[in-house]
Amino acid sequence: MSKPIAHVTDLPERKASPSDPFDVGAEGSYPRAGVRRQPDGRWRLTFWDGPDVFHVIDEDQRTYPDRYSAFSIGWLRIKAHRDAGTRLNGMAA
């Protein structure tokens, strides 16, 4: 007797890996930021100018020793750009 074929919906849910891209969601506003813990315990800050537009920042500006620092820097940068009506690349939002 053969085993039944497993459907994609039958597979266990895969947990997110720290190296996975952030799920920014379709309903989110831009620019936006995300913070995620890395395997070494440090916190990675990532920015987007649009749904598929990742904003590149230097390594020393995207990795922080604690979540509070990473979140605070991200919030300050995003708020300033939203208040000014611009994306992180300087173009109009």
N, C-alpha and C positions, 0 to 999 in steps of 0.2 A: 504494500500500500504506500503510495507516495504522500509526502507532506504537502499541506496546502501552501500556496504561494502567499507570502506576506505582502501586504499592501503598504504603501508609504505611510498611510494613516495608522498602521499597526505598529510602527517602529517607536521605540522609546524616544522621548523628547531629548534633544542634545542640549547640554548646558553650554552657555557662551564661554568662550575661551578669552583670556585677557588680550590675546593677539587679534581677535576678531574685530572687524570694523564696528563702530557704534551703529545701532539701529536708530536713525534719526526720525523715522516715521514720516508719513506723507502730510499729516496735519500740523506738523511743527512749523513755527515761524523762523525766519532766517534774518540775519546770521544767528547761529546757535553754537553751543559748545557742549562737550561731554567729558566726563571724568570717569576713569576706570582704573582699578588697582591692577598692577602688573605682577608677574610671578616673583619679582625681586622685592615686593612690598612697597615699591614707590608708586606714585599716582600719575597717570598719563592724561594730559589735557589735549583735547582735539577740537578743532573749529571747522565749521562749514559755512560757506557763502550761499549755498543753495543745495537742493536735494542730492545732487551728484557732484558738487563742487567742494572738494576738500581744501581747506586753507592751510598751506604749509608754514610751519613755524620752526625756529631753531630748536635743537635738542634741549638746550639749557632753559628754554622758555616753555617746554611742554612736559617736563618730568619734575615732580615735586615729592618731597619726603612724606607729606601727609595730605589727606583728602581736603581738609579745610583750606590749605594754601592753594591747591589746584583749583578748587571750586571758586574761591574768592577772586583769583586772578581771572578766571574765565568769566565770571559774572561781571566784573568791572569792565572788561574789554567788550563784552557783548552789549551791556547796557549803554556804554558810551556810543557804540556804533548805531544801535537802535534809536537812541535819542537824537543822533545826528541824521538819521535816515539814510545811512550808508552801510554797505557791506564791508567786510574786513579788507577787501581788495580796494576800497575807496570809491567804488562805483555806487550809484544810487540804488537803494533797496527797492 
